[in-house]
Amino acid sequence: MVSDLEIWLAANLLIREHGDDAEIVAARRVDEMLERGESDEEIVWLRIRRAIMGMQAAPTGKPN
C-alpha cells in the first residue's frame, strides 16, 4: 500500500517537473493504467492526481 506521504511527495515532484501540466500528466498515467488493466496502479495515480488538484487549487476563505 502506498502511504499518503508518498502520494503527496509524488504529487509535489510532478508539480515541480511539469508545473501547471502536472494534473494532465497524472491523468494520462491513470488512462495508461486503465488501458493496461492495472487497477492498483490506476488507484495510486488517481490519488496522486487528486493531491495535485488540491495543491494547485486556489485558496478559499478569508485571508489571515
Long-range contacts (C-beta under 8 A, 24 or more apart in sequence): 2-44, 2-47, 7-44, 7-47, 7-48, 7-51, 8-51, 10-48, 10-51, 11-48, 11-51, 11-52, 11-55, 12-55, 14-48, 14-52, 15-52, 15-55, 15-56, 20-56, 22-52, 22-56, 23-49, 23-52, 23-53, 23-56, 26-52
